[in-house]
């Protein structure tokens, strides 16, 4: 792989990563509700799922997923339903008040944050089809494919983590400005609606 080809891959990957999707929506929601540290725990979960996707792609199993047909659609619907459920939960989340009156929304445990990030990313099989179509464009045919695929996969994971992590930390930094009861209610309604909309969009998307 030439340097120019690799730099083209980096540029294309950054453009792909900065477009918000279900994972970014979840990380931003977590960052606002619980701060940047917890959002980064969710990022660890989504990045773990991305590592699994990369291993499947480099092992040549993307074609196997395509052969699953209806079962791939079922997996997509599971992920979509999970996002809608998260949106419903965020919409109904209680509001905390400065004087201690009212019900305080419990903080999610790190294991829950990690698991949610993992499931949201892992249950979207369309990403495998995208990677299988995206990576070959940057492979030099005159050189062995596997080392190039490994380089592209590792680079994609790092760039994706950097992009998603920026969203997570930025949202966490804004959290102190969104603590008033009114701001919390607007936040809950907005994040709930966005998560549910992301889930519905995923469910209705054509393969």
ABEGO torsion letter per residue (X at the ends): XBAAAAAAAAAAAAAAAABBBAAAAAAAAAAAAAEAAAAAAAAAAAAAAAAAAAAAAAAGAAAAAAAAEAAAAAAAAAAAAAAAAAAAAAAABBBBBAAGBEBBBBBBBAAAAAAAAAAAAAABAAAAAAAAAAAAAABBAABBAAAAAAAAAAAAAAAAAAAAAAAAAAAAAAAAAAABAAAAAAAAAAAAAAAAAAAAAAAABBX
